[in-house]
Amino acid sequence: MMKQTINMHTLTDYLHTIQNWLTTDFSLDTLGDILVYQPSAPMLFSSGLFFFLFIGFVLLYVPLRKHLLARLIYITLFSLYFYYKSSGIWFVLLLFTATTDFCIGQGIIRTASQWGRKLWVTLSLCLNLGMLAYFKYYNFLVQLIVGLLNDLGYHFRNPALEQVTFHPADIFLPVGISFFTFQSLSYIIDIYRGRIEPLTRWIDYVFYVSFFPQLVAGPIVRARDFIPQIYKPLTVSRAEFSEGLFLILCGLFKKSVISDYISLNFVDRIFDAPLLYTGVENLLGVYGYALQIYCDFSGYSDTAIGIALLLGYRFNINFDSPYQSATITEFWRRWHISLSSWLKDYLYISLGGNRKGRVRTYLNLLITMLLGGLWHGASMSFVLWGALHGTALAIHKFIMAHFSSFKPLGSEMNPFRRVLGILFTFHLVCLGWILFRAGSMQVIGEMLTQIFTNFHPEVFLQFVVGYKGVVVGYKGVFILMVIGYIFHFMPRKVENGLQQVVTRSPLVVQALMLILAIFVVVQFKSAGVQPFIYFQF
């Protein structure tokens, strides 16, 4: 059966309507505001400027979509512009990564000897991981070395070593560097393993690495999943268009309504000064951050997947209701799936996986998650976060090996055990979020102290509604948190039903839904558009 495609002329008319409406969302003094990188206002999916530019992009994309080379060049140029508006001149670094790994891929396929092929892969690892090491970990490593020298100087009574000081270098972290380097590495490793053939045109590879929907905050798109789509005829069925629109609507609601609002109006205040709040307020702050980071990151992923789908490309799902997980193993099969599967396929398995005995398996899990923690950022809190999850995964695998009644997935449990598993796993993950979000070890200690020694559950009602006009309540925050968790724990069939409502609606109604969603976003957003949390990674 042939796919029912949408009427592009009708779509163009509605895009013009939305474009005219969106121009009221921002002001531009000169054309340079569009063309020049603004460090204080990087390009974001949740900004009116992006939607304005994206609609203009689509109007030219529609007639080019059937011409492969012209389409690839056009999308690549827009992607590089998008990255320039996010990180400035560092788009050159993206081009450098794409060019070097394209050449290395050609070198691997043309080299017959195994040692020569390994040499090419090693070169790619050194270039990509070397960039990560400099931009993300230089100051962290230097600080550790200086601290070690100071300790040695104190121990051996060496004044010269004691007086060594740390002066952090002013290093700009290019947006999304962890994502496009991992994506490019997967291409090289898959060529080496014989899973894919290298691309023969440079522009094709630059297009793959720089494709703007997933460029700055994921998901990490595998070459073997995406590259075959480059050469297929692009057709967007009515169902695919509606699915993409539904995902964009969900992403905007998660990010700009729930995540940004509870962050600015509650979560940030708790983590900035835990001792000013009781234990119950600190715990609610942790619950709020768990919802915030999920809505922020899955909101970006939903928007990226939806935009790609509107353009005729499909990404794999990146989040699958992770807080419904009944075990920590299941959580990592549902949370940031593109990263967890990347770490499994290219790190955990390369370390030996579970093929070298149980002790080695537990060690490999711990190493993988420690490095996964460091991938997120160069600080001891991220290391502890990775250690917590690595230890939890190892313990769960140990328990499953010795007790057959323990299962890796919640779907294999009876309802009572599944509910208990969900509660335990959620709170274990929340403990990790304290490590992840807190700015220092001091904040971590203060939050845990308040939760375990100064809980005061009686202030809960005051938290929600306030106290006689003296204490300000957080009714709006509480309502949004409840809505967010209800949607998260909503059964899949209900979610599919909501998607069907959008799918079956006429195109006019769908356009109105998008306008309404953007209007709601504008009403909720603060004076400055909040960056996505994963921009820093």
Secondary structure, DSSP 8 states (H G I E B T S, - for coil): ----B--HHHHHHHHHHHHHHHGGG---SSTHHHHS--TTS---TTSHHHHHHHHHHHHHHHHHTT-HHHHHHHHHHHHHHHHHHHHGGGHHHHHHHHHHHHHHHHHHHH--SHHHHHHHHHHHHHHHHHHHHHHHHHHHHHHHHHHHHHHHHHHTT-HHHHT-----------TTHHHHHHHHHHHHHHHHTTSS---S-HHHHHHHHH-GGGTTT-----HHHHHHHHTS----BHHHHHHHHHHHHHHHIIIIIIIHHHIIIIIHHHHH-GGGS-HHHHHHHHHHHHHHHHHHHHHHHHHHHHHHHHTT---------GGG-SSHHHHHHHSSHHHHHHHIIIIITTTTTTSS-HHHHHHHHHHHHHHHHHHH-SSHHHHHHHHHHHHHHHHHHHHHHH-TT--SSGGGS-HHHHHHHHHHHHHHHHHHHHHHH-SSHHHHHHHHHHHHH---GGGHHHHHH-BTTTB---HHHHHHHHHHHHHHTS-HHHHHHHHHHHHHS-HHHHHHHHHHHHHHHHHH--SS----GGGG-
